[in-house]
Amino acid sequence: MKRKLVKQGVNALTVSLPAKWVKKNNLKAGEEIDVEEKKEGLVLRSSSFGIEPIKVNVNVSGPSKLIRRYIGNLYRKGYDEMRFEFDNPSYIKEIQKHIIGFLGLEITQQGSNYCVVRNVASVKDEEFDNMMNRMFLLTLTMGEDLLEGIKEEDFDKISNISILELTHNKLFNFCLRIINRPTFRGNVYFTGMLLIRLEDAGDRYRDIAEYIIATKHIKLSKPLISLLEEANKKLKKVYELYSKFDGSKAVHIQDKKKELTDKALQLLENVSEKEVRIAHILSNLIDDVYEAASPIFGLHL
């Protein structure tokens, strides 16, 4: 649609807003709207952003993981109210179990064949930087605690990684929820890619920890421990790049990528049978750490 510019005063130009958009956002004269200047033009947003409640039928004959998929994707898309309908009353327990993994979600109403899940926590775009920083630091903590637990042969410290990963997931989902809001002013694509890489890295640390606990194989070979240590150091460099971007230092992030990747592949052939799976996970972790640097470059283009 096109609008004519109207001169107002000496230097000001005004333009009328589409009536349909004004009505949809319940705007009135004197209220404020957000105006963001981008290379391709101006973006106008209502300050009172919100998404209409959604109704979902979750009558599925299969794994309850599908219910978690419903909840997770609706939460990340920004819905504040979700009404889930079902025939099986036991689904209420499944829903209750899964909403624990998402910051701010609570069941506020329920019946024999439905429940209403609401987000009771405020979501502000300015919270993103703090949450993203927390997620980065938590990822680093998981790697450091896992390494220390292996070196000290401390099963308790290693088993605690799975608990940290639950918080890691909550931060990941909350950050995705923020960047999917139309009011988010960062780059959604590059930010989302960075979040996914950090989420994957957290999963790798958890998988190694759970495998060690399950097999009771805590005395890892020195090459494996050394590789984990190198991956942790590189992740710290990536965090430093994110915290304070420096193009000249960014080049050094790619140092030793091929060397570490080759080490991981060699370990797959040389370690004991019990350690093959850990070597494979470490290989994936190294990829996640190095690839996390790419969207950071993108954010500063």
Helices and strands as residue ranges (DSSP letters): E 6-8, E 12-14, H 19-24, E 33-38, E 41-46, E 54-57, H 65-77, E 81-85, H 91-99, E 105-110, E 114-119, G 125-127, H 128-152, H 155-179, H 188-215, H 222-243, H 247-250, G 251-254, H 257-270, G 273-275, H 276-299
